Every structure is written in C-alpha cells, then in structure tokens.
Amino acid sequence: MEQKVFRNYDPNLHTQEKAVEYTRALNAAKLEKIFARPFVGAMDGHIDAISCMAKNPNHLKSVFSGSMDGAVLNFLWKKNRKTVCQFPGHQGAVRGLTSSTNGEVLISCGTDCTFLLQLILLLFVFQPLAVYTWKHAFWGVDHQWDTSIFATAGAQVDIWDHNRSEPISTFQWGNDSVISVRFNPGEPNLLATSSSDRGIILYDLRTSSPFKKVIMQTKTNSICWNPMEPINFTVANEDCNCYTFDARKLDEAKVVHRDHVSAVMDVDYSPTGREFVTGSYDRTVRIFNHNGDHSREIYHTKRMQRVFSVRYSCDASYVISGSDDTNLRIWKSKASEQLGVILPREKKKHEYNDALKARFKHLPEIRRIVKHRHLPKPVYKAAIMRRTVTEADNRKEERRQAHSAPGSSSRKPFRKRRIIKEES
C-alpha cells in the first residue's frame, strides 16, 4: 500500500526551486520537439483535386469530401482510412458541401447548376432525396442551425428549404458573384458572405435584406464564425493574411493573422473557439490562436500540393486538409500529443510540463526552441522576400510622415490598412 508523502512548501527549504523548474521547462521544450509527429495518415480515393469538405456531426471519425471531377465521398479515417461510401456526384466541380445539424441530410452543389440532397441513413447507407437545377452555377452552401433551411452562393444568395424546389428568398448587393456563405452559430438568422467584388456582406433573414458591407483591397475566399464568440468571424484573404472581425464594427479588423506567403484558400474554427486552421496556396497548413497574429503551428509534406480545404475534427484533436494532389491528410492539432489512452499520472506530468513552458516561455532559450519550425525552402525564401518588402514599405511611410507638413497626412493603422470602406 502506498503511503502519502507530505511536502513542506516553505521557500526557505527550496532555495534552488526556480533554477530546477527552469531546467525542467527547458527539457520539456526539447522533448516536445523530439516527440512532434503531427502527420497521422493520408486518404486517397479521389481522382481530381479536392475542392470542399464537410464534417459528419453523427460520426466523430467521418468526413465528406467533394472534388473537381464531381465525386462526393465519405471517408472513415479512424481505422483503415478508406472510402466507405460514394454519393451520386455532379457533372462539374463540387464547390459546396454541408450537412444538417442532426447529420441526417448531406447537401452538395457545383458548377453544373445543380444541388443534391442525400438522406444519410447509416454510415454506409444513403438515400437520394432530391436533385434541383437552377439558373446559375453554385460556389458555396451552408446549412442553418436546427432547421431545414440552407443557403447557396452563386450569382446571388438564395435561401432554400428541404421541401421546396425553389428558393424561399433571394438576397443581392451589386452584380458580382458570391463566393462563400456561412450561417452564424449563435444567431441562426444571420449569415455572412464574401463576393468577387472584394466585399464581405452580412444578411439578416428576418429583415429580408442585407444590412452591412465592407470592401477590402483583395478578395475573400472563405469565412468562418467563431463558435464560442458568435459575434466574431475570420476571413481567409487573397493577400496571404486572415482577418478577424467583430460583426458590430467592420471598419477595423480585430486581429490580422499573418505568416502565409500565398493566398489563403480556406479557414475553419476549432469547436473550442480558441484556435482555427487555415489552408493556403503555398502548400502549407497553419494553426492560429484566435487572438494571435502569428501561427502556432505549420504542417507541410513534400507531396502535398495547394491546399483548397481544411477542417477541424469535432473533438478538436485532429485537422483534415484536402489538396490539389487528390489526397485528404490527417494531422494532430497538437504535434507532440500522445495518441491512445493516457494514465492519470502521465496526464498530470503533461499538464505540469505545459505549465512550466508557459511560465518560462519568455526566456530566450526556451522561446527559441518552442518557436522554431522547419519550413520548405520556397516558403522560407518567400517569407524573407515578404518581410523585406514590408520593412521597405514601413520605412517609406516613416519618411513620408517625417517630410510632410504637420497634420497634412495621417498614418493609417495596420488593422485598417487593407479595408477600403464600410457600407450599410
């Protein structure tokens, strides 16, 4: 029988406590790098680039994916990482994929001007519900929370019901195509869209009209709401950055998330709302803190090409990426996390090491080890080039300010620099 040992916490008896904990934090940071093995596996089955993905709310280890050749597949990535079901696809590229909140209906849309409704009976069994053809191509789809309503993006924003073959309402602001659409998880009647005129538009289904729009310097490819803070959303932009906005104040970004060196194609939040994952045209996947301006983690492989779609798993333990090389890849959200069953003693040890690293994270040696990442050579050189250009622009702006008459010119804040104007 084990006997409980009581410890005296008198600091006079532990004069070397800080030095000992610093050494333990340094060793923990080194061990984290040694055990960092983020790549779990790859899933093949598509014969063309993967364009979109959707999570299955009823099955934690299942994901739906659509590709440029019109195929829609269901992957089970826990056991054998194989295709378990293939749904009737489209004649053109699949551009949007979503499932209802209860996980019973899967909706796909594509450039062939059709969208399909599939009833998911079991993991391996489905039943086609309806095939609807419309006047224009679709570029995105999203389902409203806890209802039978969903929205499609194309030449305009159309609101549909499962039981109707025509839209119940239509929204339009300008004549440009809508690229992406997302419903708010906290207020189901609110949805955000991005359009090809570089605009981000908010709609309210209760007023049957758009109520706010912000125009940026470059196009927005994807939008995702924070599930824990539903007033905030993050957009993936063509200028290599992601921007987090407050829906109540669109004239300024709350946070500018930098590090990518090419256009950001997709973004998705963790269920905890504390992190989000991005996929980029520079062939990398990055994980950001919701309020961090630089990425916490970067994932890449030699074979992975341009990343078009990314998703967090429903338990926030994994990240799934779909790329131009026809493969879905599974990554751990924490690169050094131990898979499988963890004993209580091990769990306490991991928590203690994390607390030590958080305590000493500002010290030079530990900060250098924790923040170091190996980058592909093209990404590394492109990052140096972007840094050089940014520093040159800053010097130019400082000299312009220094040689201007007092009050004749004002320097625009960094979080407003990429925003042209706000309309309402």
C-alpha positions in Angstrom: 0.0 0.0 0.0 1.4 3.4 -1.0 1.9 5.9 1.8 1.1 9.5 1.1 4.1 11.8 1.4 3.5 15.4 2.6 5.8 18.1 1.2 6.9 21.2 3.0 6.4 24.2 0.6 8.5 26.6 2.8 10.6 28.6 0.2 13.5 28.7 2.7 13.9 24.9 2.3 13.9 25.1 -1.5 16.4 27.8 -2.4 17.1 26.3 -5.9 13.4 25.8 -6.9 13.4 28.4 -9.7 16.6 27.0 -11.3 15.3 23.4 -11.1 12.0 24.4 -12.7 13.8 26.3 -15.5 15.8 23.2 -16.3 12.7 21.1 -16.3 11.0 23.6 -18.6 14.0 23.5 -21.0 13.9 19.7 -21.0 10.1 19.8 -21.6 10.5 22.1 -24.6 13.2 19.8 -26.1 11.1 16.7 -25.5 8.1 18.4 -27.2 10.2 18.8 -30.4 11.5 15.2 -30.2 8.0 13.8 -30.0 6.5 16.1 -32.5 4.9 13.8 -35.1 1.9 15.6 -36.4 1.2 13.6 -39.6 -1.3 10.7 -38.9 -2.1 9.5 -42.4 -3.4 10.2 -45.9 -6.6 9.0 -47.6 -6.9 8.5 -51.3 -9.9 7.7 -53.4 -10.4 10.9 -55.5 -9.0 11.2 -59.0 -9.0 15.0 -59.1 -8.3 17.9 -56.7 -10.3 18.1 -53.5 -12.3 21.3 -53.5 -14.5 21.2 -50.4 -15.2 19.1 -47.2 -17.9 18.8 -44.6 -17.9 17.2 -41.1 -20.3 14.5 -40.1 -22.0 15.5 -36.8 -23.1 12.0 -36.0 -19.8 10.3 -36.5 -16.6 11.7 -35.0 -14.2 10.0 -37.4 -16.1 10.5 -40.6 -15.7 13.3 -43.2 -17.4 14.1 -46.5 -15.3 15.4 -49.4 -16.0 16.8 -52.9 -13.6 17.0 -55.8 -13.2 18.9 -59.1 -14.4 15.9 -61.1 -17.9 15.9 -59.4 -17.4 13.0 -57.0 -18.6 13.1 -53.4 -17.0 10.6 -51.0 -17.4 9.6 -47.3 -14.2 8.7 -45.6 -13.8 6.9 -42.3 -10.4 8.0 -41.1 -10.1 6.2 -37.7 -9.4 2.6 -38.7 -8.4 1.9 -42.2 -8.7 5.4 -43.7 -10.7 4.2 -46.7 -13.7 5.3 -48.6 -16.8 3.8 -47.0 -19.5 5.4 -49.3 -19.7 7.2 -52.6 -22.6 9.5 -53.3 -24.1 10.4 -56.6 -22.0 13.3 -57.8 -22.2 16.2 -60.2 -21.3 16.7 -63.9 -18.9 19.6 -63.0 -16.8 20.5 -60.0 -18.3 20.2 -56.5 -18.0 23.7 -54.9 -20.0 23.4 -51.8 -20.7 20.6 -49.2 -22.6 20.8 -45.9 -24.6 18.6 -43.6 -27.6 19.4 -41.4 -27.0 19.9 -37.7 -28.5 16.5 -36.9 -26.3 14.8 -39.5 -29.3 13.3 -41.4 -29.0 15.3 -44.7 -26.0 16.0 -46.9 -26.2 18.8 -49.4 -23.8 19.3 -52.3 -23.7 21.9 -55.0 -21.5 22.5 -58.0 -20.8 24.4 -61.2 -23.3 22.3 -63.1 -26.1 24.5 -61.7 -27.5 21.7 -59.6 -27.5 20.8 -55.9 -28.2 17.4 -54.4 -29.9 16.4 -51.2 -28.9 13.0 -49.7 -30.6 11.3 -46.7 -27.9 9.6 -44.6 -29.5 6.5 -43.0 -26.3 4.9 -41.7 -22.6 5.4 -42.1 -22.6 3.2 -45.2 -26.3 3.7 -46.4 -27.8 6.8 -48.1 -30.9 7.6 -49.9 -31.2 10.3 -52.6 -33.9 12.9 -51.6 -33.9 15.4 -54.4 -31.9 16.9 -57.3 -32.6 20.6 -58.1 -31.4 22.5 -61.1 -31.2 26.3 -61.0 -30.3 29.2 -63.3 -26.7 29.7 -62.3 -23.7 27.9 -61.0 -23.2 27.4 -57.3 -20.0 28.3 -55.4 -20.9 27.5 -51.8 -23.6 26.2 -49.5 -24.2 26.2 -45.8 -27.0 24.8 -43.5 -28.8 26.8 -40.9 -28.6 25.5 -37.3 -31.5 23.3 -36.1 -33.8 24.0 -39.0 -34.4 22.7 -42.5 -33.2 25.9 -44.2 -29.9 26.2 -46.1 -28.3 28.9 -48.2 -26.4 28.7 -51.5 -23.9 31.2 -53.0 -23.7 31.9 -56.7 -24.8 34.9 -58.8 -26.8 35.7 -55.7 -27.6 34.4 -52.2 -30.6 32.0 -52.3 -32.4 30.7 -49.2 -33.9 27.2 -49.7 -36.0 24.7 -47.7 -35.6 20.9 -47.9 -39.2 20.5 -49.1 -39.2 23.2 -51.8 -37.8 23.2 -55.3 -37.5 27.0 -55.5 -35.8 29.4 -53.1 -38.0 31.0 -50.4 -36.0 34.3 -50.6 -33.1 35.9 -52.5 -30.5 38.4 -51.5 -28.3 40.5 -53.7 -26.0 43.5 -53.2 -24.4 44.5 -56.5 -24.0 42.4 -59.6 -20.9 40.3 -58.6 -20.9 36.6 -57.8 -21.0 35.4 -54.2 -18.1 33.0 -53.4 -18.8 31.7 -49.9 -21.6 31.8 -47.3 -21.8 30.9 -43.6 -24.6 31.0 -41.1 -23.9 32.3 -37.6 -24.0 29.6 -34.9 -25.4 31.8 -32.2 -28.0 33.8 -34.2 -29.3 31.4 -36.9 -30.9 34.2 -38.9 -27.6 36.0 -39.5 -25.3 34.9 -42.3 -22.1 36.3 -43.8 -21.0 36.1 -47.4 -18.0 37.1 -49.5 -18.2 38.2 -53.1 -15.9 38.6 -56.1 -16.0 42.4 -55.8 -13.8 42.0 -52.6 -16.8 42.6 -50.4 -17.9 40.9 -47.1 -21.7 41.2 -46.6 -23.9 40.5 -43.6 -27.5 39.5 -44.2 -30.4 39.1 -41.8 -33.2 36.7 -42.8 -35.7 38.5 -40.5 -35.4 41.8 -42.5 -35.1 40.1 -45.9 -32.3 42.4 -46.8 -28.5 42.9 -46.4 -27.6 45.4 -43.7 -23.8 45.8 -43.7 -20.9 45.5 -46.2 -17.2 46.1 -46.0 -14.9 46.3 -49.1 -11.3 45.2 -48.8 -8.4 45.6 -51.2 -8.3 41.9 -52.1 -10.8 39.1 -52.5 -12.0 36.9 -49.6 -12.0 33.2 -50.3 -13.7 31.8 -47.2 -15.5 32.8 -44.0 -15.9 31.1 -40.6 -17.7 32.2 -37.5 -16.2 31.6 -34.0 -18.5 29.0 -32.4 -17.8 30.3 -28.9 -17.8 34.0 -29.7 -20.5 34.2 -32.4 -20.1 38.0 -32.9 -16.6 37.4 -34.3 -15.7 35.8 -37.6 -12.5 35.2 -39.5 -12.0 35.6 -43.3 -9.3 34.0 -45.5 -8.0 36.6 -47.9 -6.0 36.6 -51.2 -3.4 38.9 -49.7 -1.8 36.0 -47.6 -3.5 37.1 -44.4 -6.5 36.2 -42.3 -8.6 38.9 -40.7 -10.8 38.5 -37.6 -13.7 41.0 -37.5 -16.4 42.0 -35.0 -19.7 41.9 -36.8 -20.7 45.1 -35.0 -17.7 47.1 -36.2 -16.5 46.2 -39.6 -14.4 49.3 -40.3 -11.4 47.7 -38.4 -10.1 44.2 -38.1 -9.7 42.9 -34.5 -6.7 40.8 -35.4 -4.6 40.4 -38.5 -3.2 36.9 -38.7 0.0 36.7 -40.8 2.6 34.1 -41.9 1.3 32.6 -45.1 3.2 33.6 -48.2 0.4 33.0 -50.8 -3.4 33.3 -50.9 -5.3 31.7 -48.0 -8.0 29.4 -49.5 -9.9 28.1 -46.5 -10.4 28.6 -42.8 -12.2 26.6 -40.1 -12.5 27.1 -36.3 -11.9 24.5 -33.6 -15.1 23.6 -31.6 -13.5 25.3 -28.6 -13.3 28.6 -30.5 -9.7 29.2 -29.2 -7.9 28.2 -32.5 -8.5 28.0 -36.2 -6.8 26.2 -39.1 -6.0 27.7 -42.5 -5.0 26.1 -45.8 -3.1 28.1 -48.4 -1.9 28.2 -52.0 1.6 28.0 -50.6 1.1 24.3 -49.9 1.0 24.6 -46.1 -1.5 24.2 -43.3 -1.2 26.6 -40.3 -2.9 26.7 -36.9 -3.5 30.1 -35.3 -4.7 31.1 -31.9 -8.0 33.1 -32.2 -6.2 36.3 -31.0 -2.7 35.6 -32.2 -1.1 37.4 -35.1 1.3 34.6 -35.9 0.7 30.9 -36.4 1.3 28.4 -33.6 2.0 25.5 -35.9 2.8 24.8 -39.6 2.3 21.5 -41.4 3.7 20.5 -44.8 4.9 17.5 -46.7 6.9 17.0 -49.9 4.0 15.6 -51.8 1.2 17.9 -50.6 0.2 20.5 -53.2 -2.0 23.6 -53.0 -4.5 23.2 -50.1 -8.0 24.1 -51.1 -10.0 22.9 -48.0 -9.3 22.4 -44.3 -11.5 21.2 -41.4 -11.1 20.7 -37.6 -12.4 17.4 -36.2 -15.5 17.6 -33.9 -13.3 16.8 -30.9 -10.6 19.4 -31.8 -7.9 16.7 -31.7 -7.3 16.5 -35.5 -7.1 18.6 -38.5 -8.1 17.4 -42.0 -6.7 19.0 -45.2 -7.7 18.5 -48.8 -5.3 19.5 -51.5 -4.6 19.6 -55.2 -2.9 16.1 -55.2 -6.3 14.3 -54.7 -5.5 13.3 -51.1 -7.0 14.1 -47.7 -4.4 14.3 -44.9 -5.0 13.9 -41.2 -2.9 15.9 -38.8 -2.8 16.1 -35.0 -3.9 19.5 -33.8 -1.0 19.3 -31.2 2.0 17.9 -32.9 3.5 16.2 -29.9 0.3 15.0 -28.3 0.3 11.3 -27.3 -2.4 9.2 -29.0 -4.2 6.5 -27.2 -5.0 6.0 -23.5 -3.1 8.2 -21.1 -2.7 7.2 -17.5 -3.7 9.8 -14.8 0.0 10.0 -13.8 1.0 10.7 -17.4 -1.7 13.3 -17.8 -0.5 15.2 -14.6 3.0 15.1 -15.9 2.0 16.6 -19.3 0.0 19.3 -17.5 3.0 20.1 -15.3 5.3 20.4 -18.3 2.8 22.7 -20.1 2.6 24.9 -17.0 6.4 25.1 -16.8 6.7 26.0 -20.5 4.0 28.7 -20.1 5.8 30.1 -17.1 9.3 30.4 -18.7 8.2 31.0 -22.3 9.7 34.5 -22.5 13.2 33.4 -21.7 15.4 33.3 -24.8 16.5 29.7 -24.8 13.0 28.3 -24.3 11.4 30.7 -26.7 13.9 29.8 -29.4 13.2 26.1 -29.1 9.4 26.4 -28.8 9.0 28.8 -31.8 11.5 27.1 -34.2 9.9 25.4 -37.2 11.4 23.8 -40.3 10.0 25.4 -43.4 10.1 24.3 -47.1 12.7 26.2 -49.0 10.2 28.1 -51.3 8.2 29.1 -48.3 11.2 30.2 -46.3 12.6 32.4 -49.2 9.1 33.8 -50.0 8.7 34.8 -46.3 12.1 36.6 -46.4 11.0 38.4 -49.5 7.7 39.5 -48.0 9.5 40.7 -44.8 11.9 42.7 -46.9 9.1 44.4 -48.9 7.1 45.1 -45.7 10.1 46.7 -44.0 10.7 48.8 -47.1 7.1 50.0 -47.1 7.3 50.9 -43.5 10.5 52.9 -44.0 8.9 54.7 -46.9 5.9 55.6 -44.9 8.0 56.9 -42.0 10.0 59.1 -44.3 6.8 60.4 -45.9 5.5 61.3 -42.5 8.8 62.9 -41.5 8.9 65.1 -44.6 5.2 66.2 -44.6 3.8 69.3 -43.0 2.4 68.7 -39.5 -1.2 67.5 -39.8 -1.1 67.2 -43.6 -1.1 63.4 -43.6 -2.0 60.7 -41.1 -0.8 57.2 -40.9 -3.5 54.6 -41.3 -3.5 51.9 -38.5 -2.3 48.4 -39.7 -5.7 46.8 -38.9 -7.5 49.4 -41.2 -4.9 49.4 -43.9 -6.5 46.7 -46.1 -10.0 48.0 -45.7 -11.3 50.4 -48.3 -14.7 51.4 -46.9 -17.8 50.2 -45.0 -21.3 50.5 -46.4 -24.7 50.0 -44.7 
